Structure formats: structure tokens, C-alpha cells
């Protein structure tokens, strides 16, 4: 109970625990009350009915005996009636009385004759009944009694016109009270079991909910270290497992965000430092060689900053749903070659062999040429970035009946197996030592997906990486005749 009170105080006065217990106990208590009333009614009907049937059968048997005695002319009817009543064998169970035509009790098996004012509603009912029988069941003298009167219609004796049998229902009432006491005890045990099982059930539900609420508040404050214990495989266990997965995701997202901020800050500081340094150097005086070298560095770093800002803007548009494509029928091979031209000289200077087998076919696709060129630039730039001097990059384009497949394979350091599934996630960088914001590949993957294509990354640590882009071809009616 202490746990339940604590639970209720933590979750509010109208908590799930309180509502569930009150509703359950109310329903069970109502059902038990109805069940006890039914038990009392039917048990009372059974016992009282059995007692009534027993007394009526005794009255009918006694009537038959008196009728036979009355018809036997050799006997004195009044004397025999007195003998039967005074020696009534069942006087310990009921009292037998004889009533004369004046409605007065003349004899009683108890030995005591009631006064003339004795109240006998059963006798009055018997006089009115066509069968000559009356039954009274009620209180008399502080106890419940059962009285049955049968009128002797076949006799003409003035001293004995009816027989009356009276029995106390105290024993029956005691039995009924015992049964009801047992029923109440059973009801109390049922209520106790309901309370105990309810407390256990409520605790098994509400305690995890309180833990979830407490942990959620910690997550809201930025503490991602808390996790929920999983003690079952039911809905609560599944909720706890999903909550833990959400917490893992939030913690991972927080870590990625922090890494991204740190990475972007570094990426921005490096070119800005270079631009500032060369700007200050050029301000010291004009030297053609220094000027040319400085402007080259400034231009290159500016382009790098521009590319980074564009990636960030593209990612922002994707997140907000404002990223749009200008879709037309284009030759995707031409866009690939335009992107490739940007890196031919750079690859030579860095000592990387850039191989491209120019296909002899056109590949018409429905797409945004600028965005597709952006994807190719990003993929080739990444390949060149992670390939050391003396390495190689192979670019291959193939076509089948429904799609064009473009692959870029480098001989760089490769990606670790645990990092490979995450490389297309936003802000994720498998190698933090290389320049980049960590969102270029995520943006490229989104662009290819919006074109109905697929971007796949395969890699082996120490042996290089292959990025494969698959794009659906344009419908045949929109392709050029040269294709």
C-alpha cells in the first residue's frame, strides 16, 4: 500500500493507479453485492420452501389419519384426536393444534392452550381457500414462524374442525445466516485478492510509466545517459525498449551535432585563416609571384567555403521540405563528364591516376542537371580526398534496358565495417582528419532518391571504396534517336 500511495502522489491524485483501483473495486464490489443478494434470495426460497413443503405434507398426512378415524364408527373420534395431539411424535419440530368450529384452539401438542384471542391468519386463509388450506409465514413472538392450517371438510365434529401446525424458523434462519456469513467471507477474500493482484498489476504498469516520465525529463534537460530497465516482453517492455532506442538516437544525434559543430567550426576557421593571412600578406606590398600565389589560395579557399555553405543550404532545404528539382530530359553522361573535368588537373597534381572509360552511348534521364552534377562532384571529390598520392580512381558508366549505373572506385583507406552503415547519415564523418562538413553524401543520397534512383556505398578497410549510382532511364519516347 505504501508503494501505491507513493506512486499515486508522484502521478497525481487522479493517477492511473487510483482510477484503475477505484473502478475495479467498484465493479467487483457491485458484482459481489448482486451475487450475495442472489445467494440470499435463492437460499431463503429453498430453505423456507423446503420447510413449508415438509409442514404441509405433515398436515395432509394427519388429515388423512383423522378422516379414517372419523369414518371408523367403532372409535371415539374426539378421544382419538386428543390422543394423537398429545402424543404427536414430531412435537420437537413443530406444534400440532386442533381448532373447533368457533375458531378456538382446543388442544395443543405442547400442553398449553392459547387464549381465545390467539392470532391465526393461516386459519382465516384456510377458511377462504377452496382447498381448505392456509399458510402463514412471518414473525410471531419475536421469531419467524411457519403456520399451516388445514380444514377438515369431511368431518362434522364440532370440537375438531381444523388442524394447525406451527414450527419455528429460527433453525432455518440460523442456517441461512451461516451461509450468508460464509458468502460474505468469500466476498471479502475475493476483494482482498483483487486488491493484492491489482496492486501488483498497477505497480507493473505505473512504476515503469513513472520511470519513463522521470527519464524523459532528464532527456529534456540534456542528460542522455539514463536508460530504462526492460523486465518484460509485453507492451510496457516494448515501450521501454523503444524509449531506450529513442534515447540512443538522441544521444547519437547530440554527439553528431557536437561533432558537426566542432567540424564545421574547424572547416570554417581553416579557410578563413588562410584568406586572412594571405590578405594581410598582400597588403604588405605588391610582388607578382606572391600576389599570384596568394590570390590562388584565396580563390581556392573561397570556393571551398562556397561549396560548404551550399551544402548547408541544401541540407536546410531538404529538412524544411523546400528542396526542389528542375526536371528535364538530360544526358547524364554529359553531366558526369562536366564534373570530371573539374578534377582532372587536380588529380594529376596530387599524383592520383584518374581513369574514365568514356562510353559511346547517350543516357537520357529525367532529372535536374545541376543537382546531378553536384552529386558527381561530391562523389569524385570524396574519392580524391581519401586517396593518397600514387593511388587510383576508376569511373565507369554502364547501361541496361531500364537504368544507367555509374560507379566511382578509389584505392583509398576505405571505411570500417562499423562506420559503413552510417556514412550516408547527416553530419557523420568516418574520418575526422579530412576536410568536409559530413553532409555532402547525405545530400547526394537525397538527390538521387528524389530522382527515383539509388546510391550505394561499398568499402573494405585498407582497400578502397566504391560508390554506385543507379538512375532510371527516361521513357523511350523521350530519348534521342542517337541513343
C-alpha positions as CSV (number, residue, x, y, z in Angstrom):
1,X,0.0,0.0,0.0
2,X,2.9,2.3,0.8
3,X,4.2,1.8,-2.8
4,X,0.7,2.6,-4.2
5,X,0.4,5.8,-2.1
6,X,3.9,6.9,-3.2
7,X,3.0,6.1,-6.8
8,X,-0.3,8.0,-6.6
9,X,1.4,11.0,-5.0
10,X,4.0,11.1,-7.8
11,X,1.5,10.7,-10.6
12,X,-1.2,12.9,-9.2
13,X,-4.4,12.5,-7.2
14,X,-6.2,11.1,-10.3
15,X,-3.5,8.8,-11.3
16,X,-3.9,5.7,-13.4
17,X,-3.3,3.6,-10.3
18,X,-6.1,5.4,-8.3
19,X,-8.6,5.3,-11.2
20,X,-7.9,1.7,-12.0
21,X,-8.2,0.5,-8.4
22,X,-11.3,2.5,-7.7
23,X,-13.0,1.4,-10.9
24,X,-12.0,-2.2,-10.5
25,X,-13.0,-2.4,-6.8
26,X,-16.3,-0.6,-7.6
27,X,-17.2,-3.1,-10.3
28,X,-16.1,-6.2,-8.3
29,X,-17.9,-4.9,-5.2
30,X,-21.1,-4.3,-7.1
31,X,-20.9,-7.8,-8.6
32,X,-20.3,-9.3,-5.2
33,X,-23.3,-7.4,-3.7
34,X,-25.5,-8.7,-6.5
35,X,-24.2,-12.2,-6.1
36,X,-24.7,-12.1,-2.3
37,X,-28.3,-10.8,-2.8
38,X,-29.0,-13.6,-5.3
39,X,-27.5,-16.2,-2.9
40,X,-29.6,-14.9,-0.1
41,X,-32.8,-14.8,-2.1
42,X,-32.5,-18.3,-3.7
43,X,-31.2,-19.9,-0.5
44,X,-34.0,-18.4,1.6
45,X,-36.5,-19.5,-1.1
46,X,-35.0,-23.0,-1.0
47,X,-35.0,-23.4,2.8
48,X,-38.3,-21.7,3.5
49,X,-39.9,-23.6,0.6
50,X,-38.5,-26.9,2.0
51,X,-39.8,-26.2,5.5
52,X,-43.2,-25.2,4.0
53,X,-43.4,-28.4,2.0
54,X,-42.5,-30.5,5.0
55,X,-45.1,-29.0,7.2
56,X,-47.8,-29.2,4.5
57,X,-47.0,-32.8,3.9
58,X,-47.3,-33.5,7.7
59,X,-50.7,-31.7,7.7
60,X,-52.0,-33.7,4.8
61,X,-50.9,-37.0,6.4
62,X,-52.6,-36.0,9.7
63,X,-55.8,-35.1,7.8
64,X,-55.9,-38.5,6.2
65,X,-55.5,-40.2,9.6
66,X,-58.3,-38.2,11.1
67,X,-60.6,-38.8,8.2
68,X,-60.1,-42.6,8.6
69,X,-60.7,-42.3,12.3
70,X,-63.9,-40.3,11.8
71,X,-65.2,-42.9,9.4
72,X,-64.5,-45.7,11.8
73,X,-67.7,-45.8,13.9
74,X,-66.1,-48.1,16.5
75,X,-63.8,-45.4,17.8
76,X,-64.4,-42.3,19.8
77,X,-63.3,-39.5,17.4
78,X,-62.7,-36.8,20.0
79,X,-60.7,-39.2,22.2
80,X,-58.5,-40.4,19.4
81,X,-57.8,-36.8,18.3
82,X,-56.8,-35.9,21.8
83,X,-54.5,-39.0,21.9
84,X,-52.9,-38.1,18.6
85,X,-52.2,-34.5,19.5
86,X,-51.0,-35.2,23.0
87,X,-48.7,-38.0,21.7
88,X,-47.6,-36.1,18.5
89,X,-44.2,-37.7,17.6
90,X,-42.8,-34.6,16.0
91,X,-43.6,-32.1,18.7
92,X,-39.8,-31.3,19.0
93,X,-40.0,-30.0,15.4
94,X,-43.5,-28.4,15.2
95,X,-46.6,-27.8,17.3
96,X,-49.9,-29.5,16.4
97,X,-53.2,-27.9,17.4
98,X,-56.9,-28.7,17.0
99,X,-59.4,-25.9,16.2
100,X,-63.1,-26.1,16.8
101,X,-65.9,-24.6,14.7
102,X,-65.7,-21.4,16.7
103,X,-62.1,-20.9,15.6
104,X,-60.7,-21.6,19.1
105,X,-57.7,-23.8,19.8
106,X,-58.9,-26.7,21.9
107,X,-55.8,-28.8,22.1
108,X,-52.0,-28.4,21.5
109,X,-49.2,-30.9,21.4
110,X,-47.2,-28.5,23.6
111,X,-49.7,-28.9,26.5
112,X,-50.5,-25.2,26.6
113,X,-53.8,-24.0,25.1
114,X,-53.6,-20.4,23.7
115,X,-56.3,-18.0,24.6
116,X,-59.3,-17.2,22.5
117,X,-57.7,-14.1,21.1
118,X,-54.8,-16.1,19.5
119,X,-53.9,-14.6,16.1
120,X,-54.1,-17.2,13.4
121,X,-54.0,-15.6,9.9
122,X,-53.4,-19.0,8.3
123,X,-56.7,-20.3,9.8
124,X,-58.6,-17.4,8.3
125,X,-56.9,-18.0,4.9
126,X,-57.8,-21.7,5.1
127,X,-61.5,-20.8,5.6
128,X,-61.4,-18.8,2.4
129,X,-59.4,-21.2,0.4
130,X,-61.3,-23.7,-1.8
131,X,-58.9,-26.4,-0.9
132,X,-59.2,-25.6,2.8
133,X,-55.6,-24.8,3.4
134,X,-53.9,-21.7,4.7
135,X,-50.2,-20.8,5.1
136,X,-48.7,-18.1,7.2
137,X,-45.0,-17.2,7.3
138,X,-43.9,-14.2,9.4
139,X,-42.9,-13.0,12.8
140,X,-44.8,-14.0,16.0
141,X,-43.5,-13.6,19.5
142,X,-40.1,-12.2,18.4
143,X,-39.2,-15.0,15.9
144,X,-40.1,-16.1,12.4
145,X,-42.7,-18.9,12.3
146,X,-44.4,-21.1,9.7
147,X,-48.0,-22.0,10.3
148,X,-50.2,-24.2,8.2
149,X,-53.9,-24.8,8.8
150,X,-56.0,-27.4,7.1
151,X,-59.8,-27.5,7.4
152,X,-61.3,-31.0,7.9
153,X,-64.2,-30.7,5.4
154,X,-65.1,-34.4,5.6
155,X,-65.8,-34.4,9.3
156,X,-68.7,-32.8,11.2
157,X,-67.2,-32.8,14.7
158,X,-67.8,-29.5,16.4
159,X,-64.7,-30.0,18.6
160,X,-62.3,-30.6,15.7
161,X,-62.9,-28.7,12.5
162,X,-59.3,-27.9,11.6
163,X,-55.7,-28.9,12.3
164,X,-53.0,-26.3,12.7
165,X,-49.2,-26.9,12.6
166,X,-46.7,-24.3,13.7
167,X,-43.0,-24.5,13.5
168,X,-40.2,-22.1,14.4
169,X,-38.0,-20.9,11.5
170,X,-35.1,-20.0,13.9
171,X,-33.1,-23.0,12.9
172,X,-33.6,-22.2,9.2
173,X,-32.7,-18.6,9.8
174,X,-29.5,-19.7,11.6
175,X,-28.6,-21.9,8.7
176,X,-29.3,-19.0,6.3
177,X,-27.2,-16.7,8.4
178,X,-24.3,-19.2,8.4
179,X,-24.5,-19.4,4.6
180,X,-24.6,-15.7,4.2
181,X,-21.7,-15.3,6.6
182,X,-19.7,-17.7,4.5
183,X,-20.7,-15.9,1.4
184,X,-19.6,-12.6,2.9
185,X,-16.2,-14.1,3.9
186,X,-15.7,-15.4,0.4
187,X,-16.6,-12.0,-0.9
188,X,-14.0,-10.4,1.4
189,X,-11.4,-12.9,0.3
190,X,-12.2,-12.1,-3.3
191,X,-11.9,-8.3,-2.7
192,X,-8.6,-8.9,-0.9
193,X,-7.3,-11.0,-3.8
194,X,-8.5,-8.3,-6.2
195,X,-6.7,-5.6,-4.2
196,X,-3.4,-7.6,-4.0
197,X,-3.4,-8.6,-7.6
198,X,-4.5,-5.1,-8.6
199,X,-1.6,-3.6,-6.6
200,X,0.8,-5.9,-8.4
201,X,-0.7,-5.2,-11.7
202,X,-0.8,-1.4,-11.2
203,X,2.7,-1.5,-10.0
204,X,3.9,-3.4,-13.0
205,X,2.3,-0.7,-15.3
206,X,2.6,2.5,-13.4
207,X,6.1,2.1,-12.0
208,X,7.6,1.8,-15.5
209,X,5.5,4.8,-16.6
210,X,6.9,6.8,-13.7
211,X,10.4,5.8,-14.7
212,X,9.7,6.7,-18.3
213,X,8.4,10.1,-17.2
214,X,11.4,10.7,-15.0
215,X,13.8,9.6,-17.7
216,X,12.0,11.7,-20.3
217,X,12.5,14.8,-18.0
218,X,16.2,14.0,-17.8
219,X,16.4,13.7,-21.6
220,X,14.6,17.0,-21.9
221,X,17.4,18.6,-19.8
222,X,20.1,17.1,-22.0
223,X,21.1,14.1,-19.8
224,X,21.2,11.2,-22.3
225,X,22.9,8.7,-20.0
226,X,19.7,7.3,-18.4
227,X,18.2,4.1,-19.7
228,X,15.1,2.1,-18.7
229,X,15.3,-1.4,-17.4
230,X,13.5,-3.9,-19.5
231,X,11.9,-6.5,-17.2
232,X,9.2,-7.9,-19.5
233,X,8.3,-8.5,-23.2
234,X,4.8,-7.1,-23.0
235,X,3.6,-3.7,-24.2
236,X,5.4,-2.0,-21.3
237,X,8.7,-3.8,-22.2
238,X,8.3,-2.9,-25.8
239,X,7.6,0.8,-24.8
240,X,10.7,0.8,-22.6
241,X,12.8,-0.8,-25.4
242,X,11.5,1.8,-27.9
243,X,12.3,4.6,-25.4
244,X,15.8,3.3,-25.0
245,X,16.2,3.2,-28.7
246,X,14.9,6.8,-28.9
247,X,17.4,7.8,-26.1
248,X,20.2,6.1,-28.1
249,X,19.2,8.0,-31.2
250,X,19.0,11.3,-29.3
251,X,22.4,10.7,-27.7
252,X,23.8,9.8,-31.1
253,X,22.2,12.8,-32.7
254,X,23.6,15.0,-29.9
255,X,27.1,13.6,-30.4
256,X,26.8,14.0,-34.1
257,X,25.6,17.6,-33.7
258,X,28.5,18.4,-31.4
259,X,31.0,16.8,-33.7
260,X,29.4,18.7,-36.6
261,X,29.7,22.0,-34.8
262,X,33.3,21.2,-34.0
263,X,34.0,20.1,-37.5
264,X,32.3,23.0,-39.2
265,X,34.0,25.4,-36.9
266,X,37.3,23.9,-37.9
267,X,36.4,23.8,-41.5
268,X,35.4,27.4,-41.5
269,X,38.3,28.6,-39.4
270,X,40.9,27.0,-41.7
271,X,40.0,28.7,-45.0
272,X,39.2,32.0,-43.1
273,X,42.6,31.9,-41.5
274,X,44.2,31.2,-44.9
275,X,42.3,34.0,-46.6
276,X,43.0,36.4,-43.7
277,X,46.7,35.5,-43.7
278,X,47.2,35.9,-47.4
279,X,45.1,39.1,-47.4
280,X,47.5,40.6,-44.8
281,X,50.5,39.4,-46.7
282,X,49.3,41.0,-49.9
283,X,48.6,44.3,-48.1
284,X,52.3,44.5,-47.1
285,X,53.4,45.1,-50.7
286,X,53.0,44.0,-54.3
287,X,55.0,41.1,-55.5
288,X,53.8,39.4,-58.7
289,X,54.7,35.9,-57.6
290,X,53.4,36.3,-54.1
291,X,50.3,38.0,-55.5
292,X,49.5,35.2,-57.9
293,X,50.1,32.5,-55.2
294,X,48.0,34.4,-52.6
295,X,45.1,35.0,-55.0
296,X,45.1,31.3,-55.9
297,X,44.9,30.3,-52.3
298,X,42.2,32.9,-51.6
299,X,40.2,31.8,-54.6
300,X,40.5,28.1,-53.7
301,X,39.5,28.6,-50.1
302,X,36.7,30.9,-51.1
303,X,35.3,28.1,-53.4
304,X,35.7,25.7,-50.6
305,X,33.7,27.9,-48.3
306,X,31.1,28.5,-51.0
307,X,30.7,24.7,-51.5
308,X,30.4,24.2,-47.8
309,X,27.7,26.9,-47.5
310,X,25.8,25.4,-50.4
311,X,25.8,22.0,-48.8
312,X,24.4,23.5,-45.6
313,X,21.8,25.4,-47.5
314,X,20.8,22.3,-49.5
315,X,20.5,20.3,-46.3
316,X,18.4,23.0,-44.7
317,X,16.1,23.0,-47.7
318,X,15.8,19.2,-47.5
319,X,15.0,19.3,-43.8
320,X,12.3,22.0,-44.3
321,X,10.8,20.4,-47.4
322,X,11.7,23.3,-49.7
323,X,14.3,21.4,-51.8
324,X,13.0,21.3,-55.3
325,X,14.3,19.9,-58.6
326,X,14.1,21.3,-62.2
327,X,13.3,18.1,-64.0
328,X,14.0,17.9,-67.7
329,X,15.3,15.3,-70.1
330,X,19.2,15.4,-69.9
331,X,22.2,13.3,-70.9
332,X,23.5,12.1,-67.6
333,X,26.9,11.1,-69.1
334,X,27.5,14.7,-70.2
335,X,26.9,15.9,-66.6
336,X,29.3,13.3,-65.3
337,X,32.0,14.4,-67.8
338,X,31.5,18.1,-66.8
339,X,32.1,17.2,-63.2
340,X,35.1,15.0,-64.1
341,X,36.7,17.9,-66.0
342,X,36.9,19.9,-62.7
343,X,39.2,17.2,-61.1
344,X,41.4,16.0,-63.9
345,X,44.1,18.6,-63.3
346,X,43.8,18.4,-59.5
347,X,44.2,14.6,-59.6
348,X,47.4,15.0,-61.7
349,X,48.9,17.4,-59.3
350,X,48.1,15.2,-56.3
351,X,49.6,12.1,-58.1
352,X,46.3,10.2,-58.4
353,X,45.6,8.3,-61.5
354,X,42.1,9.2,-62.7
355,X,40.7,6.7,-65.2
356,X,37.4,7.2,-67.1
357,X,36.3,5.0,-69.9
358,X,34.1,7.3,-72.0
359,X,31.0,5.4,-73.1
360,X,29.9,5.6,-76.7
361,X,26.3,5.9,-75.9
362,X,23.9,8.6,-74.6
363,X,21.9,8.1,-71.4
364,X,18.8,10.2,-71.3
365,X,17.2,10.5,-67.8
366,X,14.6,12.7,-66.4
367,X,16.4,14.9,-63.9
368,X,17.9,18.2,-62.7
369,X,21.3,18.5,-64.4
370,X,22.7,20.9,-61.9
371,X,21.8,18.7,-59.0
372,X,23.1,15.6,-60.7
373,X,26.4,17.4,-61.5
374,X,26.5,18.4,-57.8
375,X,26.2,14.7,-56.8
376,X,29.0,13.6,-59.2
377,X,31.3,16.5,-58.0
378,X,30.7,15.4,-54.4
379,X,31.4,11.7,-55.1
380,X,34.6,12.4,-57.1
381,X,35.8,15.0,-54.6
382,X,35.4,12.5,-51.8
383,X,37.2,9.8,-53.8
384,X,40.1,12.2,-54.4
385,X,40.1,13.4,-50.8
386,X,40.6,10.0,-49.4
387,X,43.0,8.7,-52.0
388,X,46.7,9.1,-51.2
389,X,49.4,10.0,-53.7
390,X,50.1,7.1,-56.0
391,X,46.5,5.8,-55.7
392,X,43.9,5.5,-58.5
393,X,40.3,6.4,-59.1
394,X,38.3,4.5,-61.7
395,X,35.0,5.9,-63.1
396,X,32.7,3.6,-65.1
397,X,29.3,4.1,-66.7
398,X,27.1,1.2,-67.9
399,X,23.6,1.0,-69.2
400,X,20.9,-1.7,-69.3
401,X,17.4,-1.8,-70.5
402,X,15.9,0.3,-67.7
403,X,18.7,2.2,-66.0
404,X,22.2,3.7,-66.1
405,X,24.8,2.6,-63.5
406,X,27.7,4.9,-62.7
407,X,30.4,3.7,-60.3
408,X,33.3,5.6,-58.7
409,X,36.0,3.4,-57.2
410,X,39.0,4.6,-55.3
411,X,42.0,2.9,-53.8
412,X,41.9,5.0,-50.6
413,X,41.9,4.0,-47.0
414,X,38.4,2.5,-47.1
415,X,35.7,2.6,-44.4
416,X,35.5,0.5,-41.3
417,X,32.6,-2.0,-41.3
418,X,31.0,-0.3,-38.2
419,X,31.1,3.1,-40.0
420,X,29.8,1.9,-43.4
421,X,26.1,1.8,-42.5
422,X,26.4,5.4,-41.2
423,X,28.2,7.2,-44.0
424,X,25.0,8.4,-45.6
425,X,23.7,9.8,-42.3
426,X,23.7,13.6,-41.9
427,X,26.7,15.1,-40.1
428,X,28.5,11.7,-39.9
429,X,32.2,11.6,-40.8
430,X,34.0,8.3,-40.8
431,X,37.4,10.1,-40.9
432,X,37.5,13.3,-38.8
433,X,41.0,14.2,-40.1
434,X,39.7,15.0,-43.6
435,X,38.0,18.3,-44.6
436,X,34.3,18.3,-45.0
437,X,31.0,19.0,-43.2
438,X,29.8,15.5,-43.2
439,X,26.5,16.3,-45.0
440,X,27.6,16.1,-48.6
441,X,26.9,12.4,-49.0
442,X,23.6,12.7,-47.2
443,X,22.5,15.5,-49.6
444,X,23.8,13.4,-52.6
445,X,21.8,10.4,-51.4
446,X,18.7,12.6,-51.0
447,X,19.1,14.0,-54.5
448,X,19.5,10.5,-56.1
449,X,16.4,9.3,-54.1
450,X,14.3,12.2,-55.4
451,X,15.3,11.1,-58.9
452,X,14.0,7.7,-58.3
453,X,17.5,6.2,-58.1
454,X,19.8,4.5,-55.6
455,X,23.1,5.5,-54.1
456,X,25.1,2.6,-52.6
457,X,28.5,2.6,-50.8
458,X,30.7,-0.5,-50.7
459,X,34.0,-0.4,-49.0
460,X,36.8,-2.5,-47.4
461,X,39.0,-1.0,-44.8
462,X,42.5,-0.5,-46.3
463,X,41.4,-1.4,-49.9
464,X,39.3,1.5,-51.0
465,X,35.6,2.4,-51.6
466,X,33.1,2.1,-54.4
467,X,30.1,4.4,-54.7
468,X,27.5,3.2,-57.2
469,X,24.7,5.4,-58.5
470,X,21.8,3.9,-60.3
471,X,19.3,6.1,-62.2
472,X,16.2,5.1,-64.2
473,X,16.3,5.9,-67.9
474,X,13.8,8.2,-69.4
475,X,10.9,6.7,-71.3
476,X,11.8,5.6,-74.8
477,X,9.7,8.3,-76.5
478,X,11.7,11.0,-74.7
479,X,15.1,9.6,-75.6
480,X,17.1,10.9,-78.6
481,X,17.4,8.8,-81.7
482,X,21.2,8.6,-81.2
483,X,20.7,6.5,-78.1
